[in-house]
């Protein structure tokens, strides 16, 4: 069991400039590509250019979802695929009904531009509530949408399925019952409140107390299920994130814990990722053996130099056609190992002469 660091779709949609900046610091194995709004919801939900600001420790974020026609969405996701290589691309779908979700996902799967999908039940619930004018039908359609997503996962239409939301939305959507099924999905806890501010859909992210994370863990730690848990932490502080991971880790025996970064990246930028990876290594959440350096497999190394960029100790340098490791500087923090897109860097133990 380990920890998988990913980026939240709240950060998207991405462009080539943002991707180039991201890749200087991090090569994600999973990228949540952004929110994609079924155009039929555009009258119910008003979105636009992302706007954010902080009030004390609360992040106020006007949603950056973009209404996409299907062909435009295919084009965008192919652009991500071309720029990110082997990363699993996961769009966050917000749809007008279950049939539309099925139509979109089947087409995207045929195009081979996604590895799975994410459903943000908090936002999807809000969208249906507005669409059906606060009628009870909104909850019924939400259940139908989630059942369709689970069916597509079970039938192999998508490889990965992530369900994200706060505890209230996850409960109302019936996820407590649905996750008891033998389907390998991931439920991500994202504690936020959705409001309308100046005509825009806005999320308010407040610091999440450990007691609430513990409640989430107890609710979704179902014995015998194939469920993985994750969190989108509402904090800019590494100790808070490590505590959240530790709470979730105590219930997970074999599956990964997914840490979906948004709040801390908005607050501190991409270099924060390297700092977090180092602390996760110290806690032995990335790999557990006791190492004190790294080695480079020259056959796998492509000299992309991403490891050099992310190393917090300047322990790596390029010399000719190889990457050299300065063993006295290296602490085996693991940042370069997670960053390497080809798996050329491996932990090692240096025996002193």
Helices and strands as residue ranges (DSSP letters): E 3-7, G 9-11, H 16-23, E 30-38, G 39-41, E 51-55, E 58-62, E 66-68, H 70-84, E 88-94, H 98-110, E 116-120, H 121-131, H 137-154, E 160-165, H 167-172, H 175-178, E 186-189, E 193-197, E 200-205, H 210-220, E 228-231, H 238-249, E 257-261, H 263-268, H 271-282, E 293-296, H 306-310, E 316-319, E 322-325, H 335-339, E 345-348
